Each structure stands twice: as structure tokens, then as C-alpha cells.
Amino acid sequence: AIGKGYAISSAVLVSFALFGAFTVRAGISRVDALDPWTFTGLLYGAMMPFAFSALTMKAVGKAANEMVRECMSQFPRIMRREIYPQYAR
């Protein structure tokens, strides 16, 4: 639980630092969070990491399931010495 707290707090610190660097580089002196375009951008920006993480986890899960399915199909025949392991599949 402590490690998770450190990870979250460091992520917040980095996001504030990146936002500060962006405002300095872009020459923005004031940010109005009540402006509809700004609020929409904040929501969209907060949503994107979760969306990409979900897509990545889904792809990894699908690949892992395919690997397990292939191993389960080969293993009984390997143990009966009918085939050698097919590593290329």
C-alpha cells in the first residue's frame, strides 16, 4: 500500500511538472478550468492513459490465452511421444 502511494504521488508530481513545462513553453499565463474546451481537454487527457492501458492489457491477455491454448493442445501428444514440441507455432 505504501509503494502504491509513492507511485501515485510521483505520477501526480510528474504530471504537474509536465503541465507546468507546457504552459511555460506555450506561453500560457492563465488556465481557466471552467472553460468548456479546457474542461473537455482535461477530461479527454485524463481518460487516454486508461484507454491505452486497457487496450494493452486486453492484447496481452489475448496473446497469453492463445499461448496457453497451444500448449494445452501440444502437451498431451508430447507426453505420449507422438510429436516433438512445435516451437514455431
KAKA-V67232 format. One record per helix or strand. SS is the DSSP state (A for helix, B for strand). FROM is the first residue (numbers start at 1). TO is the last residue. If there is no record, write none. Layout:
# KAKA-V67232
((SS;FROM;TO) (SS;FROM;TO))
This chain:
# KAKA-V67232
((A;2;26) (A;36;79))
